[in-house]
Amino acid sequence: MRKKAMRYQKWMTKHAKRLDGKAAIVTGANSGIGYECARYLLSLGASVTLACRSAERGKAALERLRAEFPAGRTDLLLLDLADFSSIDAFVQQIRQRDGRLYILLHCAGVYYPREATTADGLPATVGVNYAGTVRLTEGLLPLMAADGRVIFTTSLVDRFGKIRRDAPAPRGKEGYREYAESKLLLSAYACKKAAERDEKAPLFLAVHPGITATSLLDASKTSHNPLFSRLGHGFLYLFTHPKEKAALTAILAAAGDVKNGDCIGPRGFFGISGYPRVTRFCRRVRKQARIGQDPYRR
């Protein structure tokens, strides 16, 4: 596992500064890009809290990370972004700790979720990917260091998102349309927060990892046909970059030379793969940030 990550050590040495003694939270850290981000942050000396919905998967990830980084400081707290009460309880746990939070890295998300709604009655995709993520952010902002960084993992599909006017009514089975809407809203929120930031607030940054093979399409987590999931993963493994490389966009945001409001994505063809570079929010995101219409916030 360590040997595999070392393929990008040269890039890390050049672009990522040390984070010794700085506290970080990574949502969705038990697998995929979130797990790889936690690994990179630990390798840079950060103290990392894994924020995971599943106790079983979270503990397994924690054990793997502690085995790989025995001198690192990492722990696990349960967090379900589909449940506002879980989010609020998580925030209270963090508030009881000493010290400031330096990195809040949002990696958790859903696509074609099995559940139709969240615990609070919102459509599941936008409820997790946007509303839950925003609630967590707002709850933790008072704890963030002034030189800290709040990082939102969004997607290339934000430019294709459209805000539904019948929100927040549940719509049954959800898929690409709802996913694109949730990422448009999330990108616009990051863009708006960056524009409104004052000098006492952390940097607000957005990253998209391009396209990579993660557990987002696993049949056990989605309403996809299992055959579709297998074919989708086969395509991703063949034609896109690995999650270890996809995670570098978030690491540049967390530990690189960036500015408030930066949007970071792969530098390759159509932003699908490649090493990170600073890009910009698409026109639709910037327009949504100006309009500020939000039918899902509670």
Contacts in CASP RR format, 6 or more apart in sequence:
PFRMAT RR
TARGET T0000
AUTHOR 0000-0000-0000
METHOD contacts of the structure
MODEL  1
MRKKAMRYQKWMTKHAKRLDGKAAIVTGANSGIGYECARYLLSLGASVTL
ACRSAERGKAALERLRAEFPAGRTDLLLLDLADFSSIDAFVQQIRQRDGR
LYILLHCAGVYYPREATTADGLPATVGVNYAGTVRLTEGLLPLMAADGRV
IFTTSLVDRFGKIRRDAPAPRGKEGYREYAESKLLLSAYACKKAAERDEK
APLFLAVHPGITATSLLDASKTSHNPLFSRLGHGFLYLFTHPKEKAALTA
ILAAAGDVKNGDCIGPRGFFGISGYPRVTRFCRRVRKQARIGQDPYRR
1 64 0 8 1.000
1 68 0 8 1.000
2 68 0 8 1.000
4 244 0 8 1.000
5 36 0 8 1.000
5 39 0 8 1.000
5 40 0 8 1.000
5 43 0 8 1.000
5 244 0 8 1.000
7 244 0 8 1.000
8 244 0 8 1.000
8 245 0 8 1.000
8 248 0 8 1.000
11 248 0 8 1.000
11 275 0 8 1.000
12 40 0 8 1.000
12 43 0 8 1.000
12 44 0 8 1.000
12 251 0 8 1.000
15 251 0 8 1.000
15 252 0 8 1.000
15 255 0 8 1.000
15 256 0 8 1.000
15 257 0 8 1.000
15 276 0 8 1.000
16 40 0 8 1.000
16 44 0 8 1.000
16 251 0 8 1.000
16 252 0 8 1.000
16 254 0 8 1.000
16 255 0 8 1.000
16 256 0 8 1.000
17 44 0 8 1.000
17 255 0 8 1.000
17 256 0 8 1.000
18 44 0 8 1.000
18 45 0 8 1.000
18 255 0 8 1.000
19 41 0 8 1.000
19 44 0 8 1.000
19 45 0 8 1.000
19 46 0 8 1.000
19 102 0 8 1.000
19 103 0 8 1.000
19 254 0 8 1.000
19 255 0 8 1.000
20 44 0 8 1.000
20 45 0 8 1.000
20 46 0 8 1.000
21 45 0 8 1.000
21 46 0 8 1.000
21 47 0 8 1.000
22 45 0 8 1.000
22 46 0 8 1.000
22 47 0 8 1.000
22 102 0 8 1.000
22 103 0 8 1.000
23 46 0 8 1.000
23 47 0 8 1.000
23 49 0 8 1.000
23 97 0 8 1.000
23 99 0 8 1.000
23 100 0 8 1.000
23 101 0 8 1.000
23 102 0 8 1.000
23 103 0 8 1.000
24 41 0 8 1.000
24 46 0 8 1.000
24 47 0 8 1.000
24 48 0 8 1.000
24 49 0 8 1.000
24 101 0 8 1.000
24 102 0 8 1.000
24 103 0 8 1.000
24 104 0 8 1.000
24 105 0 8 1.000
24 254 0 8 1.000
25 48 0 8 1.000
25 49 0 8 1.000
25 51 0 8 1.000
25 94 0 8 1.000
25 101 0 8 1.000
25 103 0 8 1.000
25 104 0 8 1.000
25 105 0 8 1.000
25 140 0 8 1.000
26 34 0 8 1.000
26 37 0 8 1.000
26 38 0 8 1.000
26 41 0 8 1.000
26 48 0 8 1.000
26 49 0 8 1.000
26 50 0 8 1.000
26 51 0 8 1.000
26 105 0 8 1.000
26 107 0 8 1.000
27 34 0 8 1.000
27 51 0 8 1.000
27 52 0 8 1.000
27 79 0 8 1.000
27 81 0 8 1.000
27 105 0 8 1.000
27 106 0 8 1.000
27 107 0 8 1.000
27 108 0 8 1.000
27 133 0 8 1.000
27 136 0 8 1.000
28 34 0 8 1.000
28 35 0 8 1.000
28 50 0 8 1.000
28 51 0 8 1.000
28 52 0 8 1.000
28 53 0 8 1.000
28 107 0 8 1.000
28 108 0 8 1.000
28 109 0 8 1.000
29 35 0 8 1.000
29 37 0 8 1.000
29 38 0 8 1.000
29 48 0 8 1.000
29 50 0 8 1.000
29 51 0 8 1.000
29 52 0 8 1.000
29 58 0 8 1.000
29 61 0 8 1.000
29 107 0 8 1.000
30 50 0 8 1.000
30 52 0 8 1.000
30 54 0 8 1.000
30 57 0 8 1.000
30 58 0 8 1.000
30 60 0 8 1.000
30 61 0 8 1.000
31 57 0 8 1.000
31 61 0 8 1.000
31 214 0 8 1.000
31 215 0 8 1.000
32 107 0 8 1.000
32 214 0 8 1.000
32 215 0 8 1.000
32 243 0 8 1.000
33 107 0 8 1.000
33 153 0 8 1.000
33 209 0 8 1.000
33 212 0 8 1.000
33 214 0 8 1.000
33 243 0 8 1.000
33 246 0 8 1.000
33 247 0 8 1.000
33 250 0 8 1.000
34 105 0 8 1.000
34 107 0 8 1.000
34 108 0 8 1.000
34 247 0 8 1.000
34 250 0 8 1.000
35 61 0 8 1.000
36 243 0 8 1.000
36 244 0 8 1.000
36 246 0 8 1.000
36 247 0 8 1.000
37 105 0 8 1.000
37 107 0 8 1.000
37 247 0 8 1.000
37 250 0 8 1.000
37 251 0 8 1.000
37 254 0 8 1.000
38 48 0 8 1.000
38 50 0 8 1.000
38 61 0 8 1.000
38 65 0 8 1.000
38 74 0 8 1.000
39 65 0 8 1.000
39 68 0 8 1.000
39 69 0 8 1.000
40 247 0 8 1.000
40 248 0 8 1.000
40 251 0 8 1.000
41 48 0 8 1.000
41 103 0 8 1.000
41 105 0 8 1.000
41 251 0 8 1.000
41 254 0 8 1.000
41 255 0 8 1.000
42 48 0 8 1.000
42 65 0 8 1.000
42 68 0 8 1.000
42 69 0 8 1.000
42 72 0 8 1.000
42 74 0 8 1.000
43 69 0 8 1.000
44 255 0 8 1.000
45 72 0 8 1.000
46 102 0 8 1.000
46 103 0 8 1.000
47 72 0 8 1.000
47 73 0 8 1.000
47 74 0 8 1.000
48 65 0 8 1.000
48 73 0 8 1.000
48 74 0 8 1.000
48 75 0 8 1.000
49 74 0 8 1.000
49 75 0 8 1.000
49 76 0 8 1.000
49 77 0 8 1.000
49 94 0 8 1.000
50 58 0 8 1.000
50 61 0 8 1.000
50 62 0 8 1.000
50 65 0 8 1.000
50 74 0 8 1.000
50 75 0 8 1.000
50 76 0 8 1.000
50 77 0 8 1.000
51 77 0 8 1.000
51 78 0 8 1.000
51 79 0 8 1.000
51 90 0 8 1.000
51 108 0 8 1.000
52 58 0 8 1.000
52 61 0 8 1.000
52 76 0 8 1.000
52 77 0 8 1.000
52 78 0 8 1.000
52 79 0 8 1.000
53 78 0 8 1.000
53 79 0 8 1.000
53 80 0 8 1.000
53 81 0 8 1.000
53 82 0 8 1.000
53 108 0 8 1.000
55 78 0 8 1.000
58 76 0 8 1.000
59 76 0 8 1.000
61 76 0 8 1.000
62 74 0 8 1.000
62 75 0 8 1.000
62 76 0 8 1.000
65 74 0 8 1.000
66 72 0 8 1.000
66 74 0 8 1.000
77 90 0 8 1.000
77 93 0 8 1.000
77 94 0 8 1.000
78 86 0 8 1.000
78 90 0 8 1.000
79 86 0 8 1.000
79 87 0 8 1.000
79 90 0 8 1.000
79 108 0 8 1.000
79 136 0 8 1.000
80 86 0 8 1.000
80 87 0 8 1.000
80 119 0 8 1.000
81 87 0 8 1.000
81 108 0 8 1.000
81 109 0 8 1.000
81 127 0 8 1.000
81 128 0 8 1.000
81 132 0 8 1.000
81 133 0 8 1.000
81 136 0 8 1.000
82 110 0 8 1.000
82 115 0 8 1.000
82 118 0 8 1.000
82 119 0 8 1.000
82 124 0 8 1.000
82 127 0 8 1.000
82 128 0 8 1.000
82 132 0 8 1.000
83 118 0 8 1.000
83 119 0 8 1.000
83 120 0 8 1.000
84 118 0 8 1.000
84 119 0 8 1.000
84 120 0 8 1.000
84 132 0 8 1.000
84 135 0 8 1.000
84 298 0 8 1.000
85 119 0 8 1.000
86 119 0 8 1.000
87 132 0 8 1.000
87 135 0 8 1.000
87 136 0 8 1.000
88 135 0 8 1.000
90 136 0 8 1.000
91 136 0 8 1.000
91 139 0 8 1.000
91 140 0 8 1.000
94 101 0 8 1.000
94 140 0 8 1.000
94 143 0 8 1.000
95 143 0 8 1.000
100 143 0 8 1.000
100 144 0 8 1.000
100 145 0 8 1.000
101 140 0 8 1.000
101 143 0 8 1.000
101 144 0 8 1.000
101 145 0 8 1.000
101 148 0 8 1.000
102 144 0 8 1.000
102 145 0 8 1.000
102 147 0 8 1.000
102 148 0 8 1.000
102 149 0 8 1.000
103 148 0 8 1.000
103 149 0 8 1.000
103 151 0 8 1.000
103 254 0 8 1.000
104 136 0 8 1.000
104 137 0 8 1.000
104 140 0 8 1.000
104 144 0 8 1.000
104 149 0 8 1.000
104 150 0 8 1.000
104 151 0 8 1.000
104 202 0 8 1.000
105 151 0 8 1.000
105 153 0 8 1.000
105 250 0 8 1.000
105 253 0 8 1.000
105 254 0 8 1.000
106 133 0 8 1.000
106 136 0 8 1.000
106 137 0 8 1.000
106 150 0 8 1.000
106 151 0 8 1.000
106 152 0 8 1.000
106 153 0 8 1.000
107 153 0 8 1.000
107 250 0 8 1.000
108 128 0 8 1.000
108 133 0 8 1.000
109 128 0 8 1.000
109 129 0 8 1.000
109 216 0 8 1.000
110 124 0 8 1.000
110 125 0 8 1.000
110 128 0 8 1.000
110 129 0 8 1.000
110 216 0 8 1.000
110 221 0 8 1.000
110 222 0 8 1.000
111 125 0 8 1.000
111 175 0 8 1.000
111 179 0 8 1.000
111 216 0 8 1.000
111 217 0 8 1.000
111 222 0 8 1.000
112 173 0 8 1.000
112 174 0 8 1.000
112 175 0 8 1.000
112 179 0 8 1.000
112 217 0 8 1.000
112 222 0 8 1.000
112 223 0 8 1.000
112 224 0 8 1.000
113 124 0 8 1.000
113 125 0 8 1.000
113 128 0 8 1.000
113 174 0 8 1.000
113 221 0 8 1.000
113 222 0 8 1.000
113 223 0 8 1.000
114 221 0 8 1.000
114 222 0 8 1.000
114 223 0 8 1.000
115 124 0 8 1.000
116 123 0 8 1.000
116 124 0 8 1.000
116 170 0 8 1.000
116 171 0 8 1.000
116 172 0 8 1.000
116 173 0 8 1.000
116 174 0 8 1.000
117 123 0 8 1.000
117 124 0 8 1.000
117 170 0 8 1.000
118 124 0 8 1.000
118 127 0 8 1.000
118 128 0 8 1.000
118 131 0 8 1.000
118 132 0 8 1.000
120 298 0 8 1.000
121 168 0 8 1.000
121 170 0 8 1.000
122 131 0 8 1.000
122 168 0 8 1.000
122 170 0 8 1.000
122 296 0 8 1.000
122 298 0 8 1.000
123 167 0 8 1.000
123 168 0 8 1.000
123 169 0 8 1.000
123 170 0 8 1.000
123 171 0 8 1.000
123 174 0 8 1.000
123 178 0 8 1.000
124 174 0 8 1.000
125 174 0 8 1.000
125 175 0 8 1.000
125 178 0 8 1.000
125 179 0 8 1.000
125 181 0 8 1.000
125 182 0 8 1.000
126 167 0 8 1.000
126 168 0 8 1.000
126 178 0 8 1.000
126 181 0 8 1.000
126 182 0 8 1.000
126 185 0 8 1.000
126 296 0 8 1.000
127 182 0 8 1.000
127 296 0 8 1.000
128 182 0 8 1.000
129 179 0 8 1.000
129 182 0 8 1.000
129 183 0 8 1.000
129 186 0 8 1.000
130 182 0 8 1.000
130 185 0 8 1.000
130 186 0 8 1.000
130 189 0 8 1.000
130 296 0 8 1.000
131 296 0 8 1.000
131 297 0 8 1.000
131 298 0 8 1.000
133 152 0 8 1.000
133 186 0 8 1.000
134 186 0 8 1.000
134 189 0 8 1.000
134 297 0 8 1.000
137 150 0 8 1.000
141 150 0 8 1.000
141 201 0 8 1.000
141 202 0 8 1.000
144 150 0 8 1.000
144 201 0 8 1.000
144 202 0 8 1.000
145 202 0 8 1.000
146 199 0 8 1.000
146 200 0 8 1.000
146 201 0 8 1.000
146 202 0 8 1.000
147 202 0 8 1.000
148 202 0 8 1.000
148 203 0 8 1.000
149 202 0 8 1.000
149 203 0 8 1.000
149 205 0 8 1.000
149 253 0 8 1.000
149 254 0 8 1.000
149 258 0 8 1.000
150 190 0 8 1.000
150 193 0 8 1.000
150 202 0 8 1.000
150 203 0 8 1.000
150 204 0 8 1.000
150 205 0 8 1.000
151 205 0 8 1.000
151 206 0 8 1.000
151 207 0 8 1.000
151 250 0 8 1.000
151 253 0 8 1.000
151 254 0 8 1.000
152 186 0 8 1.000
152 187 0 8 1.000
152 189 0 8 1.000
152 190 0 8 1.000
152 204 0 8 1.000
152 205 0 8 1.000
152 206 0 8 1.000
152 207 0 8 1.000
153 206 0 8 1.000
153 207 0 8 1.000
153 208 0 8 1.000
153 209 0 8 1.000
153 250 0 8 1.000
154 183 0 8 1.000
154 186 0 8 1.000
154 187 0 8 1.000
154 190 0 8 1.000
154 206 0 8 1.000
154 207 0 8 1.000
154 208 0 8 1.000
155 179 0 8 1.000
155 180 0 8 1.000
155 183 0 8 1.000
155 208 0 8 1.000
155 210 0 8 1.000
156 208 0 8 1.000
156 210 0 8 1.000
156 211 0 8 1.000
156 270 0 8 1.000
156 271 0 8 1.000
156 272 0 8 1.000
157 176 0 8 1.000
157 179 0 8 1.000
157 180 0 8 1.000
157 183 0 8 1.000
158 180 0 8 1.000
158 183 0 8 1.000
158 184 0 8 1.000
158 186 0 8 1.000
158 187 0 8 1.000
158 208 0 8 1.000
158 282 0 8 1.000
158 284 0 8 1.000
158 285 0 8 1.000
159 184 0 8 1.000
159 282 0 8 1.000
159 283 0 8 1.000
159 284 0 8 1.000
159 285 0 8 1.000
160 180 0 8 1.000
160 184 0 8 1.000
161 177 0 8 1.000
161 180 0 8 1.000
161 181 0 8 1.000
161 183 0 8 1.000
161 184 0 8 1.000
161 284 0 8 1.000
162 177 0 8 1.000
162 180 0 8 1.000
162 181 0 8 1.000
162 184 0 8 1.000
163 181 0 8 1.000
163 184 0 8 1.000
163 185 0 8 1.000
163 288 0 8 1.000
163 293 0 8 1.000
163 295 0 8 1.000
164 171 0 8 1.000
164 181 0 8 1.000
164 295 0 8 1.000
165 295 0 8 1.000
167 295 0 8 1.000
167 296 0 8 1.000
168 295 0 8 1.000
168 296 0 8 1.000
171 178 0 8 1.000
173 223 0 8 1.000
174 223 0 8 1.000
184 284 0 8 1.000
184 285 0 8 1.000
184 288 0 8 1.000
185 288 0 8 1.000
185 294 0 8 1.000
185 296 0 8 1.000
186 206 0 8 1.000
187 206 0 8 1.000
187 263 0 8 1.000
187 281 0 8 1.000
187 282 0 8 1.000
187 285 0 8 1.000
187 288 0 8 1.000
188 285 0 8 1.000
188 286 0 8 1.000
188 288 0 8 1.000
188 289 0 8 1.000
188 292 0 8 1.000
189 289 0 8 1.000
190 204 0 8 1.000
190 205 0 8 1.000
190 206 0 8 1.000
190 261 0 8 1.000
190 263 0 8 1.000
191 206 0 8 1.000
191 261 0 8 1.000
191 263 0 8 1.000
191 281 0 8 1.000
191 285 0 8 1.000
191 286 0 8 1.000
191 288 0 8 1.000
191 289 0 8 1.000
192 289 0 8 1.000
192 292 0 8 1.000
193 204 0 8 1.000
194 203 0 8 1.000
194 204 0 8 1.000
194 205 0 8 1.000
194 260 0 8 1.000
194 261 0 8 1.000
195 261 0 8 1.000
195 289 0 8 1.000
197 203 0 8 1.000
197 204 0 8 1.000
197 260 0 8 1.000
203 258 0 8 1.000
203 259 0 8 1.000
203 260 0 8 1.000
203 261 0 8 1.000
204 260 0 8 1.000
204 261 0 8 1.000
205 253 0 8 1.000
205 258 0 8 1.000
205 260 0 8 1.000
205 261 0 8 1.000
205 262 0 8 1.000
205 263 0 8 1.000
205 264 0 8 1.000
206 261 0 8 1.000
206 262 0 8 1.000
206 263 0 8 1.000
206 264 0 8 1.000
206 281 0 8 1.000
207 249 0 8 1.000
207 250 0 8 1.000
207 252 0 8 1.000
207 253 0 8 1.000
207 263 0 8 1.000
207 264 0 8 1.000
207 265 0 8 1.000
207 276 0 8 1.000
208 249 0 8 1.000
208 263 0 8 1.000
208 264 0 8 1.000
208 265 0 8 1.000
208 266 0 8 1.000
208 271 0 8 1.000
209 243 0 8 1.000
209 246 0 8 1.000
209 247 0 8 1.000
209 249 0 8 1.000
209 250 0 8 1.000
209 265 0 8 1.000
209 266 0 8 1.000
210 240 0 8 1.000
210 241 0 8 1.000
210 246 0 8 1.000
210 249 0 8 1.000
210 265 0 8 1.000
210 266 0 8 1.000
210 271 0 8 1.000
210 272 0 8 1.000
210 273 0 8 1.000
211 236 0 8 1.000
211 240 0 8 1.000
211 241 0 8 1.000
211 272 0 8 1.000
211 273 0 8 1.000
212 236 0 8 1.000
212 240 0 8 1.000
212 241 0 8 1.000
212 242 0 8 1.000
212 243 0 8 1.000
212 245 0 8 1.000
212 246 0 8 1.000
212 273 0 8 1.000
213 233 0 8 1.000
213 234 0 8 1.000
213 236 0 8 1.000
213 237 0 8 1.000
213 240 0 8 1.000
213 242 0 8 1.000
213 243 0 8 1.000
214 243 0 8 1.000
214 246 0 8 1.000
215 221 0 8 1.000
216 222 0 8 1.000
217 224 0 8 1.000
217 229 0 8 1.000
217 232 0 8 1.000
217 233 0 8 1.000
217 236 0 8 1.000
218 229 0 8 1.000
219 225 0 8 1.000
219 226 0 8 1.000
219 229 0 8 1.000
219 230 0 8 1.000
222 229 0 8 1.000
240 272 0 8 1.000
240 273 0 8 1.000
241 266 0 8 1.000
241 272 0 8 1.000
241 273 0 8 1.000
241 274 0 8 1.000
245 273 0 8 1.000
245 274 0 8 1.000
245 275 0 8 1.000
246 266 0 8 1.000
246 273 0 8 1.000
248 275 0 8 1.000
248 276 0 8 1.000
249 264 0 8 1.000
249 265 0 8 1.000
249 266 0 8 1.000
249 276 0 8 1.000
250 264 0 8 1.000
251 276 0 8 1.000
252 258 0 8 1.000
252 264 0 8 1.000
252 276 0 8 1.000
253 262 0 8 1.000
253 264 0 8 1.000
258 264 0 8 1.000
258 278 0 8 1.000
262 278 0 8 1.000
263 278 0 8 1.000
263 279 0 8 1.000
263 280 0 8 1.000
263 281 0 8 1.000
264 276 0 8 1.000
264 277 0 8 1.000
264 278 0 8 1.000
264 279 0 8 1.000
265 271 0 8 1.000
265 276 0 8 1.000
265 277 0 8 1.000
265 278 0 8 1.000
265 279 0 8 1.000
266 272 0 8 1.000
266 273 0 8 1.000
266 274 0 8 1.000
266 275 0 8 1.000
266 276 0 8 1.000
266 277 0 8 1.000
267 274 0 8 1.000
267 275 0 8 1.000
267 276 0 8 1.000
267 277 0 8 1.000
268 274 0 8 1.000
281 289 0 8 1.000
END
